[in-house]
Amino acid sequence: MSEAVINVYEAKTNLSKLLNRVEQGEEVVIGRSGRPVARLVAYRPRRAPRAPGRLAGKIDMAADFADTPEWLIDAFEAKG
């Protein structure tokens, strides 16, 4: 199934209607001379950026965590 391409003039003329369609979950392809140029989709806010130290004090590591034997590291890295 091919997408219908809405030309720029029609998109400018019917922007409010196109936004209503997008709010209902539809994606609208806008083009020039029948060639797709852009996709109009619903806005989804980005997730908050990761904050270093956010889990400080909430995770415990074993005291010997960094003392992993070489043979075990090699096994995980498929070296032996």
N, C-alpha and C positions, 0 to 999 in steps of 0.2 A: 504494500500500500504506500503510495507516494504522498508526501506532505503537500498541502496546498500552499503556494507562496503568495503572500499578499504584497502588492506593490506599494511603494513608498507613499504615493498620493492617497491611495485608499487607507493606508495605515494612519496618515496624518488626519484624514477626514473622520476616521472612525476610532480614534485612539481610546476614547472612553469605553466603547463597546469591546474593543480588543482587551483592555485592562479587565473588564468584567469576565471575559472568557478565561483570561489567565488566572484570575482569582478563583475560578472554578476548577483549576487544575490543568487547563489546556496549555499547550505550548504553541506560540504563533511564530511562523517563519516570515520574515520581511525580506523583500528582495527588490532588485532593479532589473527590469526587462526579463522577469521570470527567473532570474538567477538568485538563489538564496544568498543573503548577505548577513543577516542577523537573526537571532532567536530571542523572542520575548518570553520570559519565564517568570514565575512567581519569585518574589524576593524571599530569601531564607537567610536570616542573620547568621554570621559566622560564630562559631563557638569562641568562648573567651580564650585568650592565649594562655599557654602553660606558664605557671609562675614557679620559678625555682624555689625550692625549700618549702613548698606548700604542704608536703607530707612529713616535714621534719618532726621528729619525736613520735611519729605514728607507726614507723616501721622499725623492727628490730632485726639485726643481722647477727648471725653467729660470730663469736669472737674469732674463729678460725676460717671465716668465709674466704679470705684471700689465700689460704694455704691449700688450695686444691692441687692434688697430685698431678704431675705432668701426664701420666698414663691416662688419667680420666679426661683431661683437656684434649689429648690426642684422639681419644675415642669419640668425643663429641665433634671434633673437627675432621673426622674420618682420616686420620693420619696413621692408623695402625690397626 
